[in-house]
Amino acid sequence: MTLSAAKYVIIGAGIHGLSTAYHLAQQLKATGRGTGADVLVIDKAGIGAGASGIACGVVRNNYYQPAMRELMAHSVGVWESDPKAYSYHPVGYMQISAEVMHEQVGTIYEQQKLIGYESEFIEGTDDCQKYMMGLFDDWQAKGITSVLHEKRGGYANNTASLYGLAGKAEAEGVRIATGVEVKGFEYGSNSGSVTGVITNKGTIPCETVVVGAGPWVLKFWEMLDLPKAISVKGADGTVHDDVPMWKFWCLEEGTLGVDPDMHKTNDGRMPPVIHVDTDAPLYSDVDGSVITDKLWGLYYKPDFNFGGIQGGASPYKVDQDPDQIAIDPYGPDSPDFIVGDNFIHMWCSMLAHCQKRFEGKISAYKHKEKSGGLGCFTPDNFPVFDTFRENVYIIADSNHGYKMIGVGKLVAQELMGEKSKLLEPFRFERFAKGELHPTSNSPFPWS
């Protein structure tokens, strides 16, 4: 493919880049302002070669932050618009929690009702146990005092959904060029705007750039000479200077290689995605020793795409200079973040803590299944969607990425000049203004 000039160059053929390209092509055609041929997606490897292609695929609305909840409700609607093409399974989602999270989860439920997002809330140890036993007769998790059952949401098969999205984009005339690595940017002589994208295949003249590079965002942030450290105003009005703009967390996920059908509900149906946060002691399913007596969390689902029960546990922060892993957080020069025996032991014990059917199954763990990886996070762990250098739109998802398929649709609207109320709470200026998103008691930093 000849990399000729393009009005819009979108960097990254993952969920954000492809969704933006598809919806932008639609809007260009609908408004008579262009066609899909004006949109070029480039990726240094291929479609879904990065974080989106190994994502767990969970689609949920379970957020303590009102702005995130509304944005996710919008994204769930996009998933529901074409479940076949997006390989989407609308099985629902369950947040099962200990008392320390009871009040906050109740707040989520009340606000889900206000935006018309269907869910059911169960409170109290006995009622929660009864409700869960109604789904799984081997349910045995301890320390549970609330269950929020979202009737919408579920999960999608990662690679299949991305190729489905790419097919929809190409049907609109979008060009997708793989094996094209960005090396830098050209700028106008009298302004800071980008006039061309420098790649290993030559320079691509353009009018607008969209960066949808997931955990590689730091690489492009540095190419654009944007600040490595910023000032952040806290909720109490205190200004914190020299706060690193980016940090990394390691997201540990894996697959238990058993028949996915073993996790069906009592009535033989595919279950909702299960997410459990509890402060009950976690005992080893191997030798009965205490693994942790602190708050812990896991999520899991049956998935024929992964060939087993797939999910993960709460992440850990990577205490390393981001500059050392900015080049390629998934590549051969990055530190080895492949999940090890500690995660496998812990996660399989978590599964056994929740349901008896998983006891003694650690030997079935699939050691070579790729999932999880590094996530690149902002100072408050929530996304930034904004324009920089006059004509570069950055989608920095702060690892909320794959489920947010609807962000591309909203970004496309903004590129057409229509500001989005749903994206407004995620502007870069919120850090200086102190308009940060509230934090929850969850062991997951992004919930």
C-alpha positions as CSV (number, residue, x, y, z in Angstrom):
1,M,0.0,0.0,0.0
2,T,1.3,3.5,-0.9
3,L,1.2,5.7,2.1
4,S,-0.1,8.8,0.4
5,A,-1.4,11.9,2.2
6,A,-4.4,11.4,4.4
7,K,-6.7,14.0,6.0
8,Y,-6.8,11.9,9.2
9,V,-4.0,9.6,10.3
10,I,-5.0,7.3,13.2
11,I,-2.1,5.6,15.0
12,G,-3.0,2.2,16.4
13,A,-5.2,-0.6,15.1
14,G,-6.7,-1.5,18.4
15,I,-10.1,-0.9,19.8
16,H,-9.7,2.9,19.9
17,G,-8.1,3.4,16.6
18,L,-10.4,1.2,14.7
19,S,-13.6,2.5,16.4
20,T,-12.5,6.1,15.7
21,A,-11.8,5.3,12.1
22,Y,-15.1,3.4,11.5
23,H,-17.3,6.1,13.1
24,L,-15.3,9.0,11.6
25,A,-15.8,7.5,8.1
26,Q,-19.5,7.2,8.7
27,Q,-19.8,10.8,9.9
28,L,-17.7,12.2,7.0
29,K,-20.1,10.5,4.6
30,A,-23.2,11.5,6.5
31,T,-22.2,15.2,6.5
32,G,-20.8,15.3,3.0
33,R,-17.4,16.4,4.3
34,G,-15.5,13.5,3.0
35,T,-15.3,9.7,2.8
36,G,-13.6,6.8,4.5
37,A,-10.8,7.2,2.0
38,D,-9.8,10.3,3.9
39,V,-9.0,8.1,7.0
40,L,-5.8,6.1,7.3
41,V,-5.1,3.7,10.2
42,I,-1.4,2.7,10.8
43,D,0.0,0.2,13.1
44,K,3.6,-1.0,13.6
45,A,2.5,-4.6,13.8
46,G,-1.1,-5.6,12.9
47,I,-4.7,-5.4,13.8
48,G,-5.1,-6.2,17.5
49,A,-1.4,-6.8,17.9
50,G,-1.2,-4.9,21.2
51,A,-3.1,-4.7,24.4
52,S,-6.6,-4.9,22.7
53,G,-5.7,-8.3,21.1
54,I,-4.9,-9.9,24.5
55,A,-7.6,-8.2,26.5
56,C,-9.8,-10.2,28.8
57,G,-12.7,-8.6,27.0
58,V,-15.0,-7.8,30.0
59,V,-17.6,-5.2,29.2
60,R,-19.1,-3.6,32.3
61,N,-20.6,-0.4,33.8
62,N,-19.4,-1.1,37.4
63,Y,-17.7,2.2,38.3
64,Y,-17.9,4.4,41.4
65,Q,-17.2,7.5,39.3
66,P,-20.3,9.0,37.7
67,A,-18.5,10.2,34.6
68,M,-17.1,6.7,34.0
69,R,-20.5,5.1,34.5
70,E,-22.1,7.3,31.9
71,L,-19.3,6.8,29.4
72,M,-19.5,3.0,29.9
73,A,-23.2,3.0,29.5
74,H,-22.7,4.6,26.1
75,S,-20.0,2.0,25.2
76,V,-22.3,-0.9,26.2
77,G,-24.8,0.5,23.7
78,V,-22.2,0.4,20.9
79,W,-21.4,-3.2,21.8
80,E,-25.1,-4.1,21.7
81,S,-25.5,-2.4,18.3
82,D,-23.8,-5.2,16.4
83,P,-23.1,-8.2,18.7
84,K,-22.3,-10.5,15.8
85,A,-19.6,-8.3,14.2
86,Y,-18.2,-7.4,17.6
87,S,-18.3,-11.1,18.9
88,Y,-20.1,-9.7,21.9
89,H,-21.7,-11.9,24.6
90,P,-24.3,-10.0,26.7
91,V,-24.3,-12.3,29.7
92,G,-24.2,-9.5,32.3
93,Y,-21.8,-8.7,35.1
94,M,-21.7,-9.2,38.9
95,Q,-19.8,-7.1,41.5
96,I,-19.7,-9.2,44.6
97,S,-18.2,-7.3,47.6
98,A,-17.2,-7.2,51.2
99,E,-18.6,-4.8,53.7
100,V,-15.9,-2.2,53.2
101,M,-17.3,-1.6,49.7
102,H,-21.0,-2.0,50.5
103,E,-21.9,1.6,50.7
104,Q,-20.0,2.6,47.6
105,V,-21.5,-0.2,45.6
106,G,-24.9,0.9,46.7
107,T,-24.2,4.3,45.3
108,I,-23.3,2.7,42.0
109,Y,-26.6,0.9,42.0
110,E,-28.6,4.1,42.7
111,Q,-26.9,6.0,40.0
112,Q,-27.3,3.2,37.5
113,K,-31.0,3.5,38.1
114,L,-30.9,7.2,37.4
115,I,-29.3,6.7,34.0
116,G,-31.6,3.7,33.1
117,Y,-28.9,1.0,33.3
118,E,-30.7,-2.2,34.5
119,S,-29.2,-3.8,37.5
120,E,-30.3,-5.6,40.8
121,F,-28.8,-4.9,44.2
122,I,-28.8,-7.6,47.0
123,E,-27.7,-6.7,50.5
124,G,-26.8,-8.6,53.6
125,T,-24.7,-11.8,54.1
126,D,-27.6,-14.2,54.1
127,D,-29.5,-12.7,51.2
128,C,-26.3,-12.5,49.1
129,Q,-25.5,-16.2,49.8
130,K,-29.0,-17.2,48.9
131,Y,-28.9,-15.2,45.6
132,M,-25.5,-16.6,44.6
133,M,-26.6,-20.2,45.5
134,G,-29.6,-19.6,43.2
135,L,-27.0,-19.2,40.4
136,F,-24.3,-21.6,41.5
137,D,-25.1,-24.4,43.9
138,D,-21.4,-24.6,44.9
139,W,-21.0,-21.0,45.8
140,Q,-18.8,-20.6,49.0
141,A,-17.2,-17.2,49.0
142,K,-16.8,-15.7,52.5
143,G,-17.2,-12.1,53.7
144,I,-19.8,-11.0,51.1
145,T,-22.4,-8.4,52.1
146,S,-23.5,-7.0,48.8
147,V,-24.1,-8.2,45.2
148,L,-24.6,-5.8,42.3
149,H,-25.9,-7.7,39.3
150,E,-25.7,-5.7,36.1
151,K,-28.1,-7.3,33.6
152,R,-26.4,-5.6,30.6
153,G,-22.7,-6.0,29.8
154,G,-20.7,-9.2,29.5
155,Y,-17.6,-9.9,27.4
156,A,-16.4,-10.0,23.8
157,N,-13.8,-12.2,22.1
158,N,-10.9,-9.8,21.7
159,T,-9.3,-10.7,18.3
160,A,-12.6,-11.5,16.6
161,S,-14.2,-8.2,17.7
162,L,-11.2,-6.2,16.4
163,Y,-11.3,-7.9,13.0
164,G,-15.1,-7.3,12.9
165,L,-14.5,-3.7,13.7
166,A,-11.7,-3.5,11.1
167,G,-14.1,-5.0,8.5
168,K,-16.7,-2.4,9.2
169,A,-14.2,0.4,8.8
170,E,-12.8,-1.0,5.6
171,A,-16.4,-1.3,4.2
172,E,-16.6,2.4,4.8
173,G,-13.5,3.0,2.7
174,V,-11.0,3.3,5.5
175,R,-7.4,2.3,4.7
176,I,-5.6,0.2,7.3
177,A,-1.8,-0.1,6.8
178,T,0.2,-2.5,9.1
179,G,3.9,-2.8,9.6
180,V,4.1,1.0,9.7
181,E,6.0,2.3,12.7
182,V,5.9,6.0,13.7
183,K,9.3,7.6,14.2
184,G,8.3,11.2,14.8
185,F,6.3,14.1,13.6
186,E,6.8,17.0,11.2
187,Y,5.5,20.5,12.3
188,G,4.4,23.6,10.5
189,S,7.0,26.4,10.4
190,N,4.8,29.0,12.1
191,S,2.8,26.8,14.5
192,G,3.0,23.8,16.8
193,S,0.6,21.8,14.7
194,V,1.6,18.5,13.1
195,T,1.8,18.5,9.3
196,G,3.2,15.0,8.8
197,V,3.7,11.6,10.5
198,I,7.3,10.3,10.0
199,T,7.3,6.5,9.6
200,N,9.6,3.7,8.6
201,K,7.7,3.7,5.3
202,G,8.1,7.5,4.7
203,T,6.4,10.6,5.8
204,I,2.6,10.8,5.6
205,P,1.3,14.4,5.1
206,C,-1.9,14.9,7.1
207,E,-4.3,17.5,8.6
208,T,-5.2,15.7,11.8
209,V,-3.6,12.9,13.9
210,V,-5.3,10.6,16.4
211,V,-3.1,8.7,18.8
212,G,-4.9,5.5,20.0
213,A,-1.9,3.5,21.1
214,G,-2.9,2.1,24.5
215,P,0.1,1.5,26.8
216,W,2.4,3.0,24.2
217,V,0.9,6.4,24.8
218,L,4.1,7.5,26.7
219,K,6.1,7.0,23.5
220,F,4.0,9.4,21.6
221,W,3.7,11.8,24.5
222,E,7.5,12.1,24.4
223,M,7.6,12.5,20.6
224,L,5.2,15.4,20.9
225,D,7.3,17.0,23.6
226,L,4.5,17.0,26.1
227,P,5.3,17.3,29.9
228,K,6.8,14.3,31.7
229,A,5.6,15.8,35.1
230,I,2.6,18.0,35.9
231,S,1.0,19.9,38.7
232,V,-2.0,18.2,40.3
233,K,-4.5,20.0,42.5
234,G,-5.9,17.6,45.1
235,A,-9.5,17.5,46.5
236,D,-8.3,19.5,49.5
237,G,-7.0,22.3,47.3
238,T,-3.3,21.4,47.8
239,V,-1.2,21.6,44.6
240,H,1.3,18.8,44.1
241,D,4.1,19.8,41.7
242,D,6.3,17.5,39.6
243,V,3.8,14.6,39.6
244,P,4.8,12.0,37.0
245,M,2.3,12.1,34.1
246,W,2.5,8.4,33.5
247,K,3.0,5.3,35.7
248,F,2.7,1.6,35.0
249,W,0.7,-1.2,36.7
250,C,1.1,-4.9,35.8
251,L,-2.2,-6.6,35.0
252,E,-2.1,-10.3,35.8
253,E,-4.5,-12.5,33.9
254,G,-4.7,-16.1,33.0
255,T,-6.7,-19.1,31.9
256,L,-7.7,-22.3,33.7
257,G,-7.7,-24.9,31.0
258,V,-11.0,-26.7,31.8
259,D,-14.1,-27.1,29.8
260,P,-15.9,-23.7,29.8
261,D,-19.2,-25.5,30.1
262,M,-18.3,-26.5,33.7
263,H,-19.0,-23.0,34.8
264,K,-22.6,-22.9,33.7
265,T,-25.3,-21.8,36.1
266,N,-27.7,-24.2,37.9
267,D,-30.2,-23.9,35.0
268,G,-27.6,-24.6,32.3
269,R,-27.0,-21.1,31.1
270,M,-23.7,-19.2,30.5
271,P,-23.1,-17.2,33.6
272,P,-22.5,-13.5,34.1
273,V,-18.9,-12.3,34.4
274,I,-18.1,-12.7,38.1
275,H,-16.0,-10.1,40.0
276,V,-15.4,-10.7,43.7
277,D,-13.7,-8.2,46.1
278,T,-13.4,-9.5,49.7
279,D,-11.4,-9.1,52.8
280,A,-11.9,-12.7,53.9
281,P,-8.6,-14.6,54.4
282,L,-7.5,-16.3,51.2
283,Y,-6.2,-19.8,51.8
284,S,-4.0,-21.8,49.4
285,D,-5.9,-24.5,47.5
286,V,-2.6,-26.4,47.5
287,D,-1.5,-26.6,51.1
288,G,-4.0,-24.6,53.1
289,S,-1.6,-21.8,54.1
290,V,-2.7,-18.2,54.3
291,I,-1.9,-16.3,51.1
292,T,-3.3,-13.0,52.3
293,D,-5.6,-11.5,54.9
294,K,-5.9,-8.2,53.1
295,L,-8.6,-7.0,50.7
296,W,-8.2,-8.9,47.4
297,G,-10.1,-9.3,44.2
298,L,-10.6,-11.4,41.1
299,Y,-12.8,-11.7,38.0
300,Y,-13.5,-14.7,35.8
301,K,-15.7,-16.0,33.1
302,P,-16.0,-19.1,30.8
303,D,-14.6,-18.3,27.4
304,F,-14.4,-20.6,24.5
305,N,-12.1,-18.2,22.7
306,F,-9.5,-18.7,25.4
307,G,-10.4,-22.3,25.9
308,G,-11.3,-22.4,29.6
309,I,-12.1,-20.1,32.5
310,Q,-10.3,-16.8,31.9
311,G,-9.8,-13.8,34.2
312,G,-7.4,-12.1,36.5
313,A,-6.7,-10.5,39.9
314,S,-5.9,-7.1,41.3
315,P,-2.8,-5.6,39.8
316,Y,0.5,-4.4,41.2
317,K,2.3,-1.2,40.6
318,V,5.6,-1.4,38.6
319,D,8.2,0.5,40.6
320,Q,10.5,1.3,37.6
321,D,11.4,4.4,35.7
322,P,8.8,4.6,32.9
323,D,11.5,5.8,30.5
324,Q,13.0,2.3,30.7
325,I,9.8,0.7,29.4
326,A,8.4,3.5,27.2
327,I,9.8,2.2,24.0
328,D,7.7,-1.0,23.9
329,P,5.9,-2.1,27.1
330,Y,5.1,-5.5,25.5
331,G,8.3,-5.9,23.5
332,P,11.6,-7.8,23.9
333,D,13.4,-4.9,25.5
334,S,10.8,-4.5,28.3
335,P,11.1,-6.2,31.7
336,D,9.7,-9.7,32.0
337,F,6.1,-9.3,33.3
338,I,4.9,-12.7,32.4
339,V,2.7,-14.0,35.2
340,G,4.6,-16.4,37.4
341,D,3.8,-19.1,39.9
342,N,2.7,-16.7,42.6
343,F,-0.1,-15.4,40.5
344,I,-1.1,-18.8,39.3
345,H,-1.2,-20.1,42.9
346,M,-3.1,-17.1,44.1
347,W,-5.7,-16.9,41.3
348,C,-6.5,-20.6,41.3
349,S,-6.9,-20.4,45.1
350,M,-9.2,-17.4,44.6
351,L,-11.4,-19.4,42.2
352,A,-11.5,-22.3,44.7
353,H,-12.5,-19.8,47.5
354,C,-15.5,-18.7,45.4
355,Q,-16.7,-22.0,44.0
356,K,-16.1,-25.6,45.0
357,R,-16.0,-26.8,41.4
358,F,-12.6,-25.1,41.1
359,E,-10.9,-26.8,44.0
360,G,-7.9,-28.9,43.0
361,K,-7.8,-27.5,39.5
362,I,-4.5,-25.6,39.6
363,S,-2.8,-28.3,37.4
364,A,-5.0,-27.3,34.5
365,Y,-3.7,-23.7,34.4
366,K,-2.6,-22.8,30.8
367,H,0.9,-21.5,31.2
368,K,1.3,-20.2,27.6
369,E,-1.9,-18.3,27.2
370,K,-1.3,-14.6,26.6
371,S,-3.4,-12.1,28.6
372,G,-2.9,-9.1,30.8
373,G,0.3,-7.1,30.5
374,L,1.4,-3.6,31.3
375,G,-1.1,-0.7,31.7
376,C,0.0,2.9,31.3
377,F,-2.0,5.1,33.8
378,T,-2.5,8.8,34.4
379,P,-2.0,10.4,37.8
380,D,-5.6,9.7,38.9
381,N,-5.8,6.4,37.0
382,F,-8.5,7.6,34.7
383,P,-8.4,8.4,30.9
384,V,-7.4,11.6,29.1
385,F,-9.2,12.4,25.9
386,D,-8.0,15.8,24.5
387,T,-6.3,17.7,21.7
388,F,-2.6,18.6,21.9
389,R,-0.3,20.5,19.6
390,E,-3.4,22.0,17.9
391,N,-4.3,19.0,15.8
392,V,-3.3,15.8,17.6
393,Y,-6.1,14.1,19.5
394,I,-4.8,11.7,22.1
395,I,-6.9,8.8,23.4
396,A,-5.1,7.9,26.6
397,D,-7.4,5.2,28.1
398,S,-5.4,4.6,31.3
399,N,-6.1,0.9,30.8
400,H,-9.9,1.2,30.7
401,G,-9.5,0.6,27.0
402,Y,-11.0,-2.5,25.4
403,K,-14.5,-2.1,26.9
404,M,-14.7,1.5,25.8
405,I,-15.5,0.9,22.2
406,G,-17.9,3.9,22.3
407,V,-15.0,6.3,22.9
408,G,-14.1,6.2,19.2
409,K,-17.6,7.2,18.2
410,L,-17.4,10.2,20.5
411,V,-13.9,11.2,19.4
412,A,-15.1,11.0,15.8
413,Q,-17.9,13.5,16.7
414,E,-15.3,15.8,18.3
415,L,-13.1,15.7,15.2
416,M,-16.2,16.8,13.3
417,G,-16.5,19.8,15.6
418,E,-19.2,18.5,18.0
419,K,-18.0,18.6,21.6
420,S,-19.0,15.6,23.7
421,K,-20.4,16.0,27.2
422,L,-19.4,12.5,28.0
423,L,-15.7,13.1,27.2
424,E,-15.6,16.6,28.9
425,P,-14.7,15.2,32.4
426,F,-11.6,13.6,31.0
427,R,-9.8,16.6,29.7
428,F,-6.1,17.1,30.5
429,E,-6.8,20.4,32.4
430,R,-8.7,18.6,35.1
431,F,-5.4,17.9,36.9
432,A,-4.5,21.6,37.3
433,K,-8.1,22.5,38.1
434,G,-8.4,19.8,40.8
435,E,-11.4,18.2,39.0
436,L,-10.3,14.7,39.7
437,H,-12.5,11.6,39.7
438,P,-13.4,10.1,43.1
439,T,-11.7,7.0,44.3
440,S,-13.3,3.8,45.7
441,N,-12.2,1.2,48.2
442,S,-11.7,-1.4,45.5
443,P,-8.4,-3.2,45.3
444,F,-8.5,-2.3,41.6
445,P,-7.1,1.2,41.0
446,W,-9.4,1.9,38.0
447,S,-12.7,1.1,39.7
